[in-house]
Amino acid sequence: MALYLVGDIQGCFDELQLLLAQVNFDSSQDQLWITGDLVARGPKSLKTLRWVKQQKNVFTILGNHDLHLLAVAEGLKPQKTKDKTAAIFNAKDRDELLHWLRHQPLLLQHPDHPLVMTHAGIYPRWSIEQAAMLAKEVERQLQSDHYLSLLSSMYGDAPDVWSYDLSGAPRWRFIINAFTRMRFCHPNGSLDLNTKVAPNDADELLVPWFQLHHQHHVTNHTVAFGHWAALMGQTNNNKYLALDTGCVWGNYLTMYCWQSGKYFTQQMLR
């Protein structure tokens, strides 16, 4: 059984299927882990959601676009035209799909391999164990009868530094931001949630989260993540697998085979 990891799909369903064909993916034996953001800017978000939901050996985590989709569906945020998700809201199975999406995790940890996956990464001051615990905390709220309160309060950039003294909405907002929006941090561990460029193009005082995480929590785990297309897969540390290579922006979809360590790519279809 092979384990494959793939970056943000964002509705690029056809490219995903071509990539799976390229690696001869066996849906009865192989596993596929997706870094979240199943939906949004690509043309086939509805088809992507339906396909992932139907697969017994395909697993996804929640990305910022997935969470935003849930908020839009509940009328908490307006629908954006550039998010090509209208078909989801008009689908006969929309409630079933959205219920399923709301029950997906923020973090996946493999039971047999030293591998963890989140959408944006692991906050520098968290160990893998702490991150898993905090992910579960938010997942319980999202899957509870109080999920509307969580969705309505998750927007905003503050607080930008973690403290275990945080509680309620500010605590959950920080956890969600760290797992789904993080790219750069300041050296003191505070989040910069507005800079989206590659590290070489950023302010010199900003540090990619994975460089700070490596300093604070040397780990035997490999951390796979998406979200940061401007990295184009480059972290300069094989313990951090950046898998979002901007397929939806005209680049390509990237897949990694855990057993072989090989990368596979599929250019965006024109």
N, C-alpha and C positions, 0 to 999 in steps of 0.2 A: 504494500500500500504506500503510495506516494502522497506527500503533503505539499500542496502548492499554496503560495501566498500571492495575492494580487492587490494592486493599488486601487484607488478610487475609481468606481465605474461611472458614476454620474450619468446614468442613462445611456452609456455607450454599449448597448447590449450586443450588437453585431460584432464589435471588436472583441468583446469577451468571448463570444462563441468561437471566433476564429482562433483566438489564443488557446482555448481549451482543445480545439482540434489539433493545433500545432503540437501540443504535448501529449496527444492521445489520452486525454483525461478519461478515466474509467469511473463513471458515476456510482458504480456499485462497490468500488473498493477504495479509490483515491479520495482524498479530502481537499477541499478548497476553503481557505480563509480569506475574507475580504476586509479591507481596512476601513469600511464604512463609506458614507456618501454614495449610497446606491443610486440616489436620485439627484436631479436638478437640471443642469445646463445641457445635457445631452438629449437626443431625440426620443429615447425609448425608456423612460423612467418606469412607466407602468409595467411594461414587459419585463424589465429587470426585477422589479419587486416580486412579480408573480413567479418568475423562474426561481429566484433564490428561495422563496418561501416553500416551493414544491420539492426542493432537493434535500434529501436526508443527510448528505455528506458535504453540504455547503453551509458555511457559518459566516456570519457577519457581525460586526460591531456597529455601534451608532456613531455617525459623524455629525458635524454641525448642520449639514443640509438635511439629514434625516430628522433631526430634532426640530428644525425649522418647519419641515413639512408637517409634523404633528401639530405644531402651534398654529400654522395656517389652517389646517383642517378643522381646528376647534374655534376658528374665528378670532384668535388672539393676535394675529398679524395678517396684513394684507398679502394677497398673492402677487408675486412679481412675474411680469411677462417673461423676463429672461430665464426664470425657472420654469422649464417646460414640463410642468407637473399637472396641468389642468385635467388631463385624461385620467389621472388618479382620482381626483375629486368627483369626476363624473362616472366612474366605473361602478358597476353593479356590486362588485366585491370590495368596494373602498373600505367599508367598516372592518371587514375581516382582515384586509391588508394592513390597515393602520393599527388595529389591535395587535397583530403579529409584530409589526415594527416596534411598537411601544414596549414589547417584551424582549427585545434584543439587548445584549449586554453592552457596557462601555469598555470592557476589558475581557480578552480571552487569554487563558493560560493553559498551555498544553500539559496534559497529565503525565506524558512520558518524555517529552523533550524540553530542554531549558529555553522555552520560547514563550514570549508574551506579546500580545498585539493590542494596541489602542489606536484611535484615529489620529491623534496629534502627537502622542508621546507620553512619557512619564515625567511628572514634575520633578525638578532637581532635588528637592528636599524629601522626596518620598522614596522609600525602598519599594521593591516589587510587592512585598507583602503588604505594606501600608497602602499602596495604590490599589491592590485587589480589594482590600477592605473598604476603602472609600468609594470605589466603583459600585460595590454591592449596596452601599448606603443609599446612593442616588437611584440605583436600579429599583430598590424597594419602593421608593417614593414614586417613581415613574410608573411602576406597575400596580400601584395602589389606587384606591378610589379618590385620592387627593392629587392625582397627576396634573390636573388643570392648574392648580396652584404652583406646582413646580415649573410647568411650561411657561406660565405667565411671568414668573419672577426670574427666569434664567438669563434674560437679556441684560447686558451691561458689562463694563470692564472692571468694576470694583466689587470686592477688594482685589488687589493685585498681588498680595503676598499672603502665603498660607500661614494659618495659625490654627492649632487644635482648639483654641478658644472660640473660633467662629461657630455660629449655630444658625439653624433655620435657613432662610433663603440666601443670605450672603455666603454661608458655608457651601450650599449646594451649587450656587452660581460659580464659585471659584472652582469646585471640583469639575463641573461641566466644562468650564473654560479651559482648564488644564488638559482635560482629556480630548477636547474637540476643536480648540481654537489656537492653542499654544504654538508658537514658532520660536520667538526670541525671548530671552530673559535679560534683565540687568544683572550685573555680578552679585548683587545682594539677593537674587532669587525672585525679584518682582517681575511680573509678566509684562511684556510689551505686546499688545494684541492687535496693533495696527500696522506693523511693518511686515510686508509679505514678500520682500525681495530675497535674492540669494545672499548668503552671508557676506560675500565680497562687496556687495553693493549697499550694505547696511551701515548705519552709524557704528563707529569703532567701539562704542561703549556697550553695544548690544552683543550678546553671546547666544549662539544656538543652544536650545535647551539641552541637547544631548551632550554637549561639551561640559556643561555644568553638572549634568547628571552623572557623567563618568567620573568627575572629580569627587562628588559627594557620596555616591553609592556604587562603588566598583562591584559589579555583579557578574555571575556566571551565566545570566540569562542573555539571550538575544532579544532585542526589542524591535518589533516590526511596526511601522506606522505609515500613514499616508499624509494627506492634508496639505503638504508643503510642496507644491508642484515646482516652484522655483529652484528647489534643490536638484531636480532632475536626477535623483537617486544617489547623490554624492554626500556622504557623511564623513568620509576618510576614517571610518572606524567600522570594522565588520561586525561589531556587536549591535549596530544600529542600522536597520534596513529601511531605507526611505523608498517607498514603493509607488508614490504618486508622481508620475512623470507627465502629467498634463495632457492626457489623451483628449479630453473634452476641449482643450485649447488648441488643438491641431497637432499635438505631438503624438505620443504613443502610450499604450497600456503596457504595464510591466508586470510580469509574473516571475516568482522565484520558487525553485524546487528545494525544499529543505534538505532532502537526502543527498542530492548531487551538488548543491550550491550553485546551480546554473540559473542564469536569467534568460527569460524569453520575452520578446516584445511584439506588439502588433500596432502598426501605424493606424492613426485615425482614418476612417474611410471618408472619402470626399463625396 
